[in-house]
Amino acid sequence: MNNSIEKDNHELINKINLILNDYENFEKPFVNDRGDIVIMNKINRKSKRDNYILTNVFKQIINDDIKKNRV
């Protein structure tokens, strides 16, 4: 039965890809860990990436500050 689900997911993703070929603002669909089919918007992904970079900078600052206070 699991093989049948994977086959259906693959077929569905192929059909979604055919539709998305007409739109340039979307990335290729994929199945995430929970089994959801995800279609990412290219424009939104860039802004989220910038947020992750800023978050990582603050995490590094906090980690460095905690290390200084322990010494």
N, C-alpha and C positions, 0 to 999 in steps of 0.2 A: 504494500500500500504506500509506503514511503517513496518508492520509486515512481509511483503514479503521480504523487503530489509534486515531486521534483520535475517530472515531465510537464505537468500542467503549468507550474511556475515558469519553466523555461519557455514554453509556448506563449504564455501571457506576456512575458517580458519581451519576446520577439515582436509581438503585435504592438506593444506599447512603443517599442523602438521605431517601428514603421510610422506611427503617428508623430513621434517626437522629431523625426527627420525634418518635418515642416517647420519646427521651432528651434531657433538657435540659442535661446536663453536657458535651456534645460540640459542637465547632464544625463548620462545613461542611467536607467533605473537599475536597482539592485535589491536583493533580499537581505534585510538586516538579521540580527541574531534572534529576534522575536518572530521572524517569519513575515514581516511586513514588507511590501514592495515600496521602496522609497525612490522618489524622483526629486533630485535637488535642483534648485534654481541657482544658476551660476552667479547671478548678481548678488543674492543674499549670502552666498557662501563666502565671498570676499570680505564682506563686512564682519561676519562671524569670525573669520580667521584673524582679523585685526583685533577683535575683542579678546581672543585667546592669547594673542601676543601681549596685550596690555595686562591681562590677568597673570600671565607667567612672569612678567616683570615685577608685579607687586608681590607675588609669591616668593620670588628670589630675594627681594628686599626684606621681607618679613623673616625669611629663613636666615639671612645673614645677620639681621638684628638679634634674633634669638640666640644664635651662636655666640655673638659678642657678649650678651648678657650672662651667659653661662660660665664664661671664663673668669 
